[in-house]
Amino acid sequence: AQTVTQSQPEMSVQEAETVTLSCTYDTSESDYYLFWYKQPPSRQMILVIRQEAYKQQNATENRFSVNFQKAAKSFSLKISDSQLGDAAMYFCAYRRGSQGNLIFGKGTKLSVKP
Amino acid sequence: DGGITQSPKYLFRKEGQNVTLSCEQNLNHDAMYWYRQDPGQGLRLIYYSQIVNDFQKGDIAEGYSVSREKKESFPLTVTSAQKNPTAFYLCASSANQDRVRLRGANVLTFGAGSRLTVL
């Protein structure tokens, strides 16, 4: 069975600095997708970034980028120039193939200090 | 605007009562999902449906039931058999694979959630 592990229950970053959130996953599949979702205090789940396993290039969305290491089954999220609005729970998620349910990690709570 | 609407946002239930959480989407998505979120547990899949009139159990389906009579709607019933129903419930939807191929990797779009408390 596929699993997703986020080893950092909580992280803290100074405003304008850079922080990296870790995620590892376990799968024997070759076709899969990886996602990072953000859940602010409102509890609305918001997609941050996604990565197709067949793509070697790391995905980037403005201040958010990933370091996808397929062989190591690692999918970390880097947030550059951190802002107060980045404070939230961040969930890493795995999806086998292009459809179907997501398997989530337990989340990392990110605090941003002014 | 297209999106997913969950209701009610807050719900209180007495022990022994069944309650139904509503989930409606106008995104024309074929697949719909119900997740449960507990502190420190992440999101766990309860049920999902890839097409109308069909659904499958997720990892924690015991004590829950669903129906998918319409493409837009996927209500979740929390029955009295659910031993610890107090939690935050999230509904999500996604496009099917054929439509996905035209746009690349699809994603799950989530509703705002429903908080259920058993008194």
Interface residues (C-beta under 8 A of the other chain):
Chain A: P9 Y33 F35 S42 R43 Q44 M45 L47 R50 E52 F91 G97 S98 Q99 G100 N101 L102 I103 F104 G105 K106 G107
Chain B: A31 Y33 Y35 G40 Q41 G42 L43 R44 L45 Y48 Q50 G58 F88 L90 A92 S94 N96 Q97 V100 R101 G104 A105 N106 V107 L108 T109 F110 A112 G113
